[in-house]
């Protein structure tokens, strides 16, 4: 089996998740390429060394350029703040290295476009970290829609709601500074990507954003607490989306409802191993939503567990991402979601911000 040297930039929440994912993916999916954790980069030498020891990397550094230029690092995972994504990705592509970048792709649409250009010029594998759409249940939802099980899609409702800043006494932090780190810039991309994956491109939209807690202990909030949009998809379906970091009681409210001419689907990430399916079949007295528990018959489930209903979790989504990234490298061909797919999400975010500012409908194609 061939080894591929992995370098991870960032050792915190997502850095750890990706390190664990790369450590486990070979055993779970029996991948043809086996990752080797070569180097981790963090903000200080002390934290980098701590991550190296904890996660099993061969070496550590506090300089991202040292990691990117290391000849033993064949592919990198960017799990740093989004304002750093562009410069790191461009440097890696210039050296012919494959890149996996956490969402959102760039801190702005301009950054995203530049990253796509660098990726496609290099010919290297590129992928964006939209993990929630990779659950077996959501992959199955995509299959059901593509097969026509619920007919032509007429309506979509999606949300990404959490409550980590619901308390107005929570202090200011990097999350409360700059629109790129606000709800529309940071949380919304996951559900926007989900909508694009499930329903298709968005034609036009009308959005609104709001800062509910403008002052917090330690300073002033300079970005949005929640946002909403109405949209019309290119296939004619209507849509609504809501995003919030102040949604009291919601811990991982990545949820959607989809209505079609022959049925409907419902999903909620807080119950990520279940998909609800309604079919317009049989007598009315026997119709109703059916709860489908994911199992070995659903995408990417069986490698984790042979028991239906036993379930997968958050870390398993990251392992599935690792499998997809390694598969792309082995094939030397980028697979969904690529940097270009990430840029399409950035376009929708930019369009939504313009709509909220102008208080008018905006066409995504203009961005």
C-alpha positions as CSV (number, residue, x, y, z in Angstrom):
1,X,0.0,0.0,0.0
2,X,1.2,3.5,-0.8
3,X,1.6,6.1,1.9
4,X,0.6,9.8,1.6
5,X,2.2,12.3,3.9
6,X,-0.4,14.5,5.6
7,X,0.2,17.9,7.1
8,X,-2.6,19.6,9.1
9,X,-2.6,23.3,9.8
10,X,-4.5,23.9,13.0
11,X,-4.7,21.6,16.0
12,X,-7.8,22.8,17.7
13,X,-11.4,21.6,17.3
14,X,-11.2,20.7,13.6
15,X,-7.5,20.0,13.5
16,X,-8.0,17.2,16.1
17,X,-11.1,15.9,14.2
18,X,-9.0,15.6,10.9
19,X,-6.1,14.0,12.7
20,X,-8.3,11.4,14.2
21,X,-10.1,10.9,10.9
22,X,-6.8,10.4,9.0
23,X,-5.6,8.0,11.7
24,X,-8.8,5.9,11.4
25,X,-9.7,6.0,7.8
26,X,-7.4,3.2,6.6
27,X,-8.9,0.7,9.1
28,X,-12.5,1.8,8.5
29,X,-12.5,2.0,4.7
30,X,-9.4,-0.1,3.8
31,X,-8.2,2.7,1.5
32,X,-5.6,2.0,-1.1
33,X,-3.7,5.1,0.1
34,X,-2.7,5.1,3.7
35,X,-2.2,8.5,5.4
36,X,0.8,9.2,7.5
37,X,0.6,12.1,9.9
38,X,3.8,14.0,9.0
39,X,3.4,17.4,10.5
40,X,1.0,19.6,12.5
41,X,1.2,23.4,12.6
42,X,-0.2,25.6,15.4
43,X,0.1,29.2,16.6
44,X,2.9,28.5,19.1
45,X,5.7,25.9,19.3
46,X,4.4,24.7,22.6
47,X,0.8,24.0,21.3
48,X,2.2,22.5,18.1
49,X,4.4,20.1,20.1
50,X,1.4,19.2,22.3
51,X,-0.7,18.4,19.3
52,X,2.2,16.4,17.8
53,X,2.4,14.2,20.9
54,X,-1.3,13.9,21.4
55,X,-2.3,13.1,17.8
56,X,0.7,11.1,16.7
57,X,2.4,13.4,14.2
58,X,6.1,12.9,13.3
59,X,6.9,16.6,13.7
60,X,5.5,19.9,14.7
61,X,5.9,23.6,13.7
62,X,4.5,27.0,14.4
63,X,5.3,28.2,10.9
64,X,2.7,27.2,8.2
65,X,5.3,27.7,5.4
66,X,7.6,25.1,7.1
67,X,4.7,22.6,6.9
68,X,3.7,23.4,3.3
69,X,7.3,23.2,2.0
70,X,8.2,20.0,3.8
71,X,9.0,17.4,1.2
72,X,7.4,14.6,3.2
73,X,4.1,16.4,3.2
74,X,2.2,15.4,0.1
75,X,-1.3,16.8,1.0
76,X,-2.4,19.4,3.4
77,X,-5.6,20.0,5.4
78,X,-6.3,23.6,6.2
79,X,-8.2,23.9,9.5
80,X,-7.2,27.5,10.4
81,X,-9.2,30.7,10.5
82,X,-10.7,31.5,7.1
83,X,-8.7,34.7,6.5
84,X,-5.6,32.4,6.2
85,X,-7.1,29.9,3.8
86,X,-6.2,31.7,0.5
87,X,-2.5,32.3,1.1
88,X,-1.9,28.8,2.4
89,X,-3.8,27.1,-0.4
90,X,-2.0,29.1,-3.1
91,X,1.4,28.3,-1.6
92,X,0.5,24.6,-1.5
93,X,-0.8,24.4,-5.0
94,X,2.3,26.2,-6.3
95,X,4.3,23.3,-4.9
96,X,2.0,20.7,-6.5
97,X,0.4,19.6,-3.2
98,X,-3.2,18.4,-2.8
99,X,-5.4,20.5,-0.5
100,X,-8.4,19.9,1.7
101,X,-9.8,23.1,3.1
102,X,-12.3,23.5,5.8
103,X,-15.4,25.6,5.0
104,X,-16.0,28.3,4.1
105,X,-13.5,28.2,1.3
106,X,-12.3,31.8,1.6
107,X,-13.0,34.8,3.8
108,X,-14.6,36.5,0.8
109,X,-15.8,35.7,-2.7
110,X,-12.6,37.2,-4.1
111,X,-10.6,34.8,-2.0
112,X,-12.7,31.9,-3.1
113,X,-12.2,32.8,-6.8
114,X,-8.5,33.1,-6.4
115,X,-8.3,29.7,-4.6
116,X,-10.3,28.0,-7.4
117,X,-8.0,29.6,-10.0
118,X,-4.9,28.3,-8.2
119,X,-6.4,24.9,-7.7
120,X,-7.4,24.4,-11.3
121,X,-4.1,25.8,-12.6
122,X,-2.1,23.3,-10.5
123,X,-4.1,20.3,-11.5
124,X,-4.0,19.1,-7.9
125,X,-6.8,17.5,-6.0
126,X,-8.9,20.0,-4.1
127,X,-11.8,19.5,-1.7
128,X,-13.9,21.6,0.8
129,X,-15.0,20.3,4.2
130,X,-18.8,20.2,4.1
131,X,-19.1,17.3,6.4
132,X,-22.8,17.3,7.4
133,X,-24.1,16.5,3.9
134,X,-22.0,13.4,4.1
135,X,-24.1,11.6,6.7
136,X,-25.5,8.3,5.4
137,X,-29.0,9.7,5.9
138,X,-28.3,12.8,3.8
139,X,-26.5,10.9,1.1
140,X,-29.6,8.6,1.0
141,X,-31.8,11.7,0.7
142,X,-29.8,12.8,-2.3
143,X,-30.2,9.4,-3.9
144,X,-34.0,9.4,-3.3
145,X,-34.3,12.9,-4.9
146,X,-32.1,11.9,-7.9
147,X,-34.1,8.7,-8.5
148,X,-37.4,10.7,-8.5
149,X,-38.9,8.9,-5.5
150,X,-40.6,12.1,-4.3
151,X,-41.1,13.5,-7.7
152,X,-40.3,17.0,-8.9
153,X,-39.1,19.2,-6.0
154,X,-41.4,22.2,-5.3
155,X,-40.2,23.5,-2.0
156,X,-37.2,23.4,0.3
157,X,-36.8,24.6,3.9
158,X,-33.3,24.5,5.5
159,X,-31.8,25.7,8.7
160,X,-28.5,25.7,10.5
161,X,-29.3,26.8,14.0
162,X,-27.1,26.6,17.2
163,X,-27.2,28.5,20.5
164,X,-23.5,28.9,21.4
165,X,-24.0,32.7,21.6
166,X,-27.6,32.7,22.8
167,X,-26.5,34.1,26.2
168,X,-26.0,37.9,25.8
169,X,-23.4,37.7,28.5
170,X,-21.1,35.6,26.5
171,X,-18.0,37.7,25.8
172,X,-16.8,39.0,22.5
173,X,-14.4,36.7,20.6
174,X,-13.2,36.2,17.0
175,X,-16.6,34.8,16.2
176,X,-18.2,38.2,16.9
177,X,-15.7,40.2,14.8
178,X,-16.0,40.7,11.0
179,X,-18.8,39.6,8.7
180,X,-16.8,36.6,7.5
181,X,-17.0,35.1,11.1
182,X,-20.7,36.0,11.5
183,X,-23.6,33.6,11.1
184,X,-24.0,34.2,7.4
185,X,-20.3,33.8,6.8
186,X,-19.6,31.0,9.2
187,X,-22.7,28.9,9.8
188,X,-24.8,29.5,6.7
189,X,-22.3,27.9,4.2
190,X,-23.1,24.4,5.6
191,X,-26.8,24.6,4.8
192,X,-26.3,26.6,1.6
193,X,-24.1,23.8,0.4
194,X,-26.7,21.3,1.5
195,X,-29.4,23.1,-0.5
196,X,-27.2,23.2,-3.6
197,X,-26.4,19.5,-3.2
198,X,-30.0,18.4,-2.6
199,X,-32.0,20.8,-4.8
200,X,-29.5,22.4,-7.2
201,X,-28.3,25.9,-8.0
202,X,-30.1,29.0,-6.6
203,X,-31.4,31.5,-9.2
204,X,-32.3,34.5,-7.0
205,X,-32.8,35.4,-3.3
206,X,-33.9,37.9,-0.8
207,X,-32.1,38.0,2.5
208,X,-32.1,39.8,5.8
209,X,-29.5,39.8,8.6
210,X,-29.6,41.0,12.2
211,X,-27.3,41.6,15.2
212,X,-29.5,40.9,18.2
213,X,-26.8,41.4,20.9
214,X,-24.8,44.3,19.6
215,X,-22.8,44.8,22.9
216,X,-21.3,41.9,24.8
217,X,-18.8,41.8,27.7
218,X,-15.5,43.0,26.4
219,X,-16.7,45.0,23.4
220,X,-19.0,45.5,20.4
221,X,-20.2,42.8,18.0
222,X,-19.5,43.6,14.4
223,X,-21.3,40.8,12.6
224,X,-24.7,39.1,12.5
225,X,-26.3,36.8,15.0
226,X,-28.9,35.4,12.6
227,X,-30.0,35.6,9.0
228,X,-32.8,34.4,6.8
229,X,-33.5,34.2,3.1
230,X,-36.2,33.4,0.6
231,X,-34.9,31.9,-2.6
232,X,-35.9,30.5,-6.0
233,X,-33.9,27.6,-7.3
234,X,-33.1,27.3,-11.0
235,X,-35.4,24.2,-11.2
236,X,-38.3,26.4,-10.2
237,X,-38.6,25.2,-6.6
238,X,-39.2,27.8,-3.8
239,X,-37.0,27.8,-0.8
240,X,-36.5,29.3,2.7
241,X,-33.4,29.2,4.8
242,X,-32.6,30.4,8.4
243,X,-29.3,30.5,10.1
244,X,-28.6,31.4,13.8
245,X,-26.1,31.2,16.6
246,X,-28.6,32.5,19.1
247,X,-31.3,29.8,18.6
248,X,-31.9,28.8,22.2
249,X,-32.0,25.1,22.7
250,X,-30.6,24.2,19.3
251,X,-27.2,22.4,19.5
252,X,-26.8,21.2,16.0
253,X,-29.9,22.3,14.1
254,X,-28.8,21.3,10.6
255,X,-32.2,20.4,9.3
256,X,-34.3,20.4,6.2
257,X,-37.7,19.6,4.8
258,X,-38.2,18.9,1.1
259,X,-41.6,18.7,-0.7
260,X,-42.0,17.0,-4.0
261,X,-44.9,16.1,-6.3
262,X,-44.9,12.5,-5.2
263,X,-43.7,12.8,-1.6
264,X,-41.5,14.5,1.0
265,X,-38.4,14.2,3.1
266,X,-37.4,15.5,6.6
267,X,-34.1,15.4,8.3
268,X,-32.6,16.8,11.5
269,X,-28.9,16.6,12.3
270,X,-29.7,16.2,16.1
271,X,-31.1,12.8,15.1
272,X,-28.6,12.2,12.3
273,X,-29.2,8.5,11.9
274,X,-32.9,8.9,10.8
275,X,-34.5,10.1,7.6
276,X,-38.3,10.7,7.4
277,X,-39.9,9.8,4.0
278,X,-43.5,10.4,2.9
279,X,-44.8,8.7,-0.2
280,X,-48.1,9.7,-1.9
281,X,-49.1,6.1,-2.4
282,X,-52.0,3.9,-1.2
283,X,-55.1,4.9,0.6
284,X,-55.1,8.1,2.5
285,X,-55.9,6.3,5.7
286,X,-52.5,4.5,5.5
287,X,-50.3,7.4,4.5
288,X,-47.8,9.0,6.8
289,X,-44.1,9.8,7.2
290,X,-42.0,6.7,7.7
291,X,-38.9,6.9,9.9
292,X,-35.9,5.2,8.2
293,X,-33.1,4.3,10.5
294,X,-29.8,4.2,8.6
295,X,-27.9,0.9,8.3
296,X,-25.6,-1.1,6.1
297,X,-27.9,-0.6,3.1
298,X,-27.2,3.2,3.1
299,X,-24.1,5.0,1.7
300,X,-20.9,4.9,3.8
301,X,-22.5,3.2,6.8
302,X,-21.4,-0.5,6.7
303,X,-17.6,0.2,7.1
304,X,-18.4,1.6,10.5
305,X,-21.0,-0.9,11.7
306,X,-22.9,-3.9,10.4
307,X,-25.9,-3.3,12.6
308,X,-28.8,-1.3,11.3
309,X,-29.9,1.5,13.6
310,X,-26.7,1.4,15.7
311,X,-25.8,4.8,14.2
312,X,-22.8,6.9,13.1
313,X,-21.6,10.1,14.8
314,X,-19.9,13.4,14.1
315,X,-16.4,12.0,13.9
316,X,-17.6,9.4,11.4
317,X,-18.5,12.3,9.0
318,X,-14.9,13.4,9.1
319,X,-13.7,9.9,8.4
320,X,-15.9,9.8,5.4
321,X,-14.4,13.1,4.2
322,X,-10.9,11.6,4.7
323,X,-11.9,8.6,2.6
324,X,-13.2,10.9,-0.2
325,X,-10.0,13.0,-0.1
326,X,-7.8,9.9,-0.3
327,X,-9.9,8.4,-3.1
328,X,-9.5,11.6,-5.1
329,X,-5.7,11.6,-4.6
330,X,-5.5,8.0,-5.6
331,X,-7.5,8.7,-8.8
332,X,-5.7,12.0,-9.3
333,X,-9.1,13.6,-9.9
334,X,-11.0,16.0,-7.6
335,X,-14.4,14.8,-6.5
336,X,-17.3,16.6,-4.9
337,X,-17.3,19.0,-3.2
338,X,-14.4,20.7,-4.9
339,X,-13.1,24.3,-4.5
340,X,-15.4,25.3,-7.3
341,X,-18.3,23.9,-5.3
342,X,-17.1,25.9,-2.3
343,X,-17.0,29.0,-4.5
344,X,-20.6,28.5,-5.5
345,X,-21.5,28.7,-1.8
346,X,-19.4,31.9,-1.5
347,X,-21.4,33.4,-4.3
348,X,-24.7,32.8,-2.5
349,X,-23.3,34.3,0.7
350,X,-22.1,37.4,-1.2
351,X,-25.5,37.6,-2.9
352,X,-27.3,37.4,0.4
353,X,-25.2,40.1,1.9
354,X,-25.9,42.4,-1.1
355,X,-29.6,41.6,-0.8
356,X,-29.7,42.4,2.9
357,X,-27.9,45.7,2.3
358,X,-30.0,46.8,-0.6
359,X,-33.3,45.2,0.7
360,X,-34.0,43.8,-2.7
361,X,-34.0,40.5,-4.6
362,X,-30.7,39.7,-6.1
363,X,-29.6,37.2,-8.8
364,X,-26.8,34.9,-7.8
365,X,-25.5,34.9,-11.4
366,X,-24.4,38.5,-10.9
367,X,-21.8,37.5,-8.3
